[in-house]
Amino acid sequence: MNKAIIIGCPGSGKTTFAEKLQKCTDLPLYYLDAIWHKPDKTHIPREEFDQRIAEIFETPRWIIDGNYKRTIEMRMKQCDTVFLFDLPVEMCLQGVTDRVGKERYDLPWLETQVDPEFRQFIEDFPKDTLPYIYELIEKYKDDKRVIIFKSREEADGFIEELR
């Protein structure tokens, strides 16, 4: 594993897993949220975002944490390993609720509540985004290692095996 992407519903545990994976593998870790968002809660232009991702691709080793549906296929083409967090919506909503009020290294501001639009995105994730991710996995599975976690315990077990 030299180039890994970690995708799945917000609140599923992607970023926590990414940090643990980075410690086990010493691969450079990039957070798409940290690239996309500015401290004033705006974001960089799409072209700049895509350019920053392309710059990561030019390096020989990396982990990219984050969804950003529009860029999943470009990242899947470039990686050798796909980690998908396919957890129940209730767990993801709890994960997002649990991080409210906590400093995060992948987001340049402190969340004080769960935004209703973000909550709706999480609730809709299984029908709006997950089928697309599974289509891409099917398309690229022959030349990628694909690991699908249905629980955080499975993800923790994977990390334990790496250690």
N, C-alpha and C positions, 0 to 999 in steps of 0.2 A: 504494500500500500504506500503510494507516494502522493496521490492526488485524490482527496476524498471530499464528497459533498454530504452535508447533513441537512435533510429536508423533513418537513412535516408541519403539522398544525402549530401555530403559536401556543405557547404554554405547555407543550408536550415534553420538554426537557432537552431540546436540541442544544442549546447553549451550554448547559451544565455538562452534557455528554461531550460536547466539543472541547471544553476545557480539560476534561479528564483524558480524552483521546490525545490531545496535544501533549499532555504531561507524559503519557506512555510512549508516544512515538517521536516526540521532539519535532514534529512537522510544524511549520509556520501556520498560525491560525488567523483567519480573516473573518470578521463579523460583517455581514452585509448590512445589518442595521446601522453599524458604526460608520460605514461608508456612505450610505444613503441619507441618513438624517443629519441635519445641522442642529446646533444647540438651541436655536430659536424655533424649533419644531417645524421648520420648513425642510426641504430636501434639495439635493443637488440635481442638476438637469440629467435626464435619462442618458444623454450622450456621454456625459462625464462618468456616470455610473458604469455604463457599458465599457468605457475606456479603462476605468480602474479594474474592472473584472478581467479585461483582456490583459492588463499588465500582470495580474496574478498568474494567469495562464502561462505567461512567458517564463515563469520560474519553475524549477524542476520538481518542487515538493510543496504541498499545501493542503490545508483543510479549509473549506469554505462553509460557514454556518449561516443558514438562512433560506427562506423560501423565495420570495419575489418571483411569482409564477412566470412572468414574462421572460425571465432569464434561466429558468430551470433547464430547458433543453440545451442551451449553449454550455452550461456547466456540466450537464450529464455527458455531453460529447467529449469533454476534456478530461474528465476524471477517470480513475480506474476503480474507485470504490464508491458505492452509494449507500448511505445510511438513511433509512426512512423510518420516522416515528409515526406509526399509525395507531394512535391511542384514542380511547373514547373521548367524545367532546367534553363530558363532565370533568374528566381528569385535566384536560387542557384549560378549561375555564377556571378550575381550581388553581392550576399552575400560574395562570395570569393573575388571579386574585391574590395569591400568596406573595407575589413579587411587588405588589403595589406598596409604595413607600420605601422601597429598598434601592440603594445605589446600585447601578448596573454599569459594567465596563463596556457593554455593547450598545448602550443608548445614552446620548449626551444630555439627558434631563431626567428628573425624578418623576415617575408616574405617581399621581395622587389619587387616581381612580381608574376603573376600567371604562374606557370610552365605549359608549353604546354601539357605535359603528364597528369598533374593533371586536366587541362581543358578538355582534351579528356575523362578522366575517368568520369567527371561530365556529359559531353554530352552523354556518353554511359550508364550512370547509369540506366535510365528507361528501357533499353532493356537488360542490362547485370546483374544487381543486384536486381532491384525492383521485377521482377517476382519470384526470389528465396525467397525474404523476404515475399511476399504474400503467397507463398507455405508454408513457416514455420508458418505464422500466421494461416493459415487454419489448419495445423497439430496440433497446440497447443492451438487454440482459446477456447476450452471447459474449460480449467482450468487456463486461463489467462484473465486479463482485458486488452483489446486492444483498444487504442485510436489512431485514424489516423487523423492527421492534414493535410488539403489541403491548408492551408494558415498560415502565422504567426499570423494573427488576431485570428484565431481559437485557437492557442496555448496560446495567451495572454488571451483570454476569459476563458480558462481552469484555468489558474493561478488566474484570478480574482475570479472565483467561489471558489477556495481553500481558498482564503483570508478571 
